[in-house]
Structure formats: structure tokens, C-alpha cells
Amino acid sequence: MLSICVPVYNYDARPLVHELLRQADEMSEAVEVLVYEDGSAPEQQCINQSLADLPNVRYVALPENTGRASIRNRMAKDAQYAILVMLDVDGEPNPYLLRNYISRPTEATVVVGGRSYTSEPPDDPALRLHWQYGRYREALAPARFRPRPYLHFQSNNFRVDRQFFLDNPFPEVHSYGHEDTLWGQLLAPAGTRIEYIDNPVLHLGLEPEEVFIAKQRQAVQTLKSLRKAHPTLTTRLTTFADRYPRMSQLAELLPEEMLVRYLMRTRNLKVLDMLKLKWWITGWALAIGYS
């Protein structure tokens, strides 16, 4: 029995929910779909509220945005079945996503299906930076090439035992980014088993470059706050900054406006790396021991 949790913020959830119901109809297990609007605009709620009339769908519209961690924790509490599948709303599941999660024998408490991107870039040039980043950074390696599972956890598409999730909820991070990074690494001390399988969701929610860059900046600021509270928190960015402190200090001297313009013109991910390094080190050199 399966509870599928889909948090929604200003996005049309109907295509995803209809596909999930189609897949559920082909299975013998009981399935429910929880669709929770996390403070979406009224016009978006008007689009999605028709889902409340569908069988096995529970539609709830929250008046205010509670954040990506809080909404998932709430949905887990409200779910009625023993296995949860957490999905982001801006994805297109492969045709066998639910069956793969149910039928695959595993002793893992957490099973991550991963994400994919289209092989061709989007027609809109403004979306290509996000596509480039997703294709070459977020969907790099198949599951079998992930030897450090706690460092690679992604919350857009995963299965978890409900009781385990209730006992180990997402950290209540109230700014954008890295609540899933932290959650995955908090599982390491207890030896919780995380398994990665090739059961991807195609990411559709590409954002214009200005929005994408702004969110990347916010994610770095969130990471800085989390690192102060959790000094062992590790990402690709923190590993590089810790290993090459002098280069980090050099990045701080580079003009941000110049880097942003060059990034938008070239979509070179190395430039994005430099921007992130600059955001990371700025104002924090002494706090993290760079001298």
C-alpha cells in the first residue's frame, strides 16, 4: 500500500496526478495521492482544485507557504499507508515508476529514483542554463556509480518507510535549498541504508536564468547557515572550498556582476562554480578558518 505525496507551489499538478492514477490502476496495491498546495496563488489553486473530485486523491490547499521541508513532514503525518513516495510536482514520471518502487526487492529504508532531463536543450534560450546544470550536474551518474549514498540524496523522487520518516522528519529549513542534503547526511551515523535505482522522473520545471541564478545564490546562503549548525555537512562546493582556501579567497575578489553576465552569455558551469565559491566565501572567511 502506497501514499504518494506531491507538494505543490504555483504549478499545474494535473498531468502528474493523472499519470500517477493511471499507473495505480494497473497495480493491485492500494494507492492514495496527496496533493497539498503550499500557499499557491488563488488562480493556481483554481486550476488544481478539480483534483479533489478524483478517486483516491486528497487535495488540501494551505493558505500560506510553509516550505519544502515542512509540507513534506505534514503530508507524511496525514498519509494512511506504510510506504511513502515523495515526488516534486514539476516532473514527468517514467511509465513504470510506481511498479518499480513496489516490485523491487530491497532492504533499504530509503530508495531514490533520481531525475533526468531531455536530451535536447529547450527552445527557449532563457531556460538553457537550468537545463545545462540539471543535465550535467544533477543527472550525472546512474545509480550504480554512487558509492557515497549519503552525499547524493535528492528529495524530488524517493520512497521511504512512513514510520521511519515520521521518526526522522526533514529538518525545518525555512529558506530555499539543502534541506534534503542535510537530511540525507543526518542518516549516516545510524547507518540507514539508502539505495539508488534507475527509476527517474523527467524534470520539466526549468526556470529562466535570472530566477535560476537567484535560487542558486539563496541555496548557498542556506548552506552557509546549515554548515554553522552542522559543521560536517558536505557538498561539492564545501569540499572544494575546504581543499583550496586560497582559490576561494581569490574568488571573493572577482566582480559578481561580471561573472553573472559571462555565465548568462556562455552557460559555462565552471563560471557558476566560481560564483558559488564567491557567495560561499564572502563575509565568512574568518568564520570557517580561511586566513
Steps between C-alpha positions, in 0.01 A plus 500: 500500500638833388449867588634735234574849633509790253562848644393777263599862473361697205512209256242302304491165679237339276727325245709339773202389708315352201810301403542373856137389509546325166795308638312424822210349302740242355608382846329282756627704797292775657630845405411849617630829362537796735513837323572790735507857373770676701367855489451512122337800339117486487495470122729197518286341767198542273680291239601221737195476723320283243733223616297478821221332300720211387489165681788428740621861485515719810529867407586757769564870444711665770451878526869580552826359370661280766809391305620185331597320819195586707249406230657157453501437874133591518406276210682207660296545817175512303579201277320176581726234347831352615710596198543857378610620159603866503486672162557856385208632298711625206594155373378242253533147644615216284211264412598240761606722789252366757542139395878532523474633853261228614635194322874547551623288795714707734601525863568871468295740708536777241493437126582785261379488141690800366422757234567544133494781244416510134786416266434812295519852644176696538393732220494799733860621543417638846440145626820347368723585798271308735481213251879496467547492875241228549624278223867516590489546877176357637459200268864409454538137603271198505423352838776240481769771497408661834737357760423771763122483530462750783659777294277456196150494643236687298146550625323546167427127460547248780330223692519469878334306778240731653581421862870559437421838345277594793785410735752686281318798345662749267684778687281810512708716266310823435701629205559351159729204452690212660241363742529173308882519503495531876237229550694248294820561695325489837414139420865397481585458871227240549605314186161541335511329165436718195469326165509672161312343212441603141138610537517862388256786472552736207546851638271742319510805726785690340532860612628810318865575560436801726277292727735203487805709596310671782397162642855371476615799701230442760595133523861595576385738774286223647795263483713747694240514776466124513878450505527716810251274677633178345877534443528160332247586228673434169428595140705531186535872577611461862748228409665723240504804729652300787762346273600818315464795742728731300292458187192570706649828615584585139140437398385757753689770309326434169216742410168321534332699225773402254469132591122506465515665159760251379299209637182613326687546173697174501304267735839371612445306821855572614397865523203399713743308722706816541190701585400248763849509644483878520161489673629234737815677610375860508463625857592165647876456455583527868200297611615194309867539574633636170790730566 
